[in-house]
């Protein structure tokens, strides 16, 4: 015998990473078996070619509409993030408290489109609705990031400071200055996301780019849609040239002047919405805790559970899992585009340009396009989530690979990819992917609004039927699912010792 | 010494060699012929590594390279790190298969090398679990598996004990026709190499057959400027 079995088996420090990856992929394969992957359109190429023609011949039907929707998109985003940054900062100060953390986790677990659907019932299709729909979930996210940054800041200066006994002085003199730079970097990245969110709010009726995009796409006016689409790309793509820090106060004044947050609120309506509409139907106006109301409520809930919550949850998890693994695979395929180990100079600039372009496309819009081309199934959603998220992760993994130094005789091409680079970046890649998991799941739920039967589908239908009580319970279910996954992902990251500096996730 | 009628394997003429944009060696002229076993000696910063790198770049496809920073992939096993020296000899599909699960032929080839460098016990552990000496032996293994006629090594045995160092140098000498090594151990240089090149102050201060030299002759290379 050449080998004995104990030394024969590969025993590497990356064993846990491989095992985890294997199980995630295996579960995703299982999910594929029970996912609806039909392509129902007879001739997808036909619609695609029409879109391609439209994309090549953009035409603006009405400049005032285009410009005003562009301005609205920008305004909602800037106002929303400004408010979210202030609220998030205040919340982050109390981030040590479990209640504050849970509160932040809760408000960010509800997608901005769901917040919008809720607020539309109270404040109508108003500028206040747009502002709040963005500000609330973003405040939760920013609070988390700020809070974690404050915790991570090196404690050494604090111990040397005579101000250590005054918590606030201590905070402003030692913690904040050190956390400030990553805070601003992350907030400006979040602003880019907010523009996407703001554009997407148009899909539920607010006057942003998405509103006109949906109309134009739905009616097959692809040239007109292309114009709105390019306007969105241009807005996001040029941000760094004109949105400078010192001009920020001017932009803020301008957007609040242009689109003051206001709404015609009827307080009666608000009270009715909170005390009646969202209260489960069997409980309305009844004495609680009587045997008959309780049993009626139990019936009501079990019916809702069987027909909507459970299938919605299952579909969300199935689609989320497939999309997560697809995102990972695509990111591994794409990251060399932004890696100096594979492309130099112009090649890399072009490659990273492509990744940034793909990242700029909102997944919701991609999924909408996919549905038009491929018909309703999970396929467009998987593609959309994969493309958008993979571009984000690939960009970061590529940049991470800058730090690797290969030896002079390192192999080239595919051998280099699999032997030299992939093993070295894999840990960081998994860290990014698991960090992104929660976002992917949130988006999975929301894509239901487009007709894929995830939780969002049932939520949207409930709003359409004015059954706000059901919508409310379903939104809670999606929030709980996201919180659960967020915790689970964090536990995996800790167990596998995956670290992330979440600058642009 | 090799027959001087041979074509030189490596030839530098009035070359200036730079390291991180600073000139390390200037007006350097040097020929190395097939069959020579050359030791580069000299204090740290004398330019040994820079010269070795320049030599390797002259014949990248004939040189088995063993740099001072072994550049191993920490999370891969020693088996895979050694096998990486043989990537060019196999098809990509075979390489990929072997990455996922070591294949019998590759196992045989690599474990034979592992036996010769005394790494059998650790062969299937990832190299981040290995000691500095074991990592260095892995790096030598990666050079040996290339089965090339020229070996260029930058302090290839600096991290292993004396006894092992001798064995490894012997092995390297057996399996390669031409050898260029940077060595800080003068005894080893005199024992295993046929020609000693001493570097000092940006130039070649000494270039002679090792039979004509004693350890004392080399000591002056390490004197402070």
Interface residues (C-beta under 8 A of the other chain):
Chain A: X2 X3 X7 X8 X9 X10 X11 X12 X13 X14 X405 X406 X407 X408 X409 X410 X411 X413 X414 X415 X418 X419 X420 X423 X424 X426 X427
Chain B: X53 X56 X57 X60 X63 X65 X67 X69 X70 X71 X73 X74 X75 X76 X77 X79 X80 X84 X87 X88 X92 X95 X96 X99 X102 X107 X108 X111 X120 X121 X123 X124 X125 X126 X128 X129
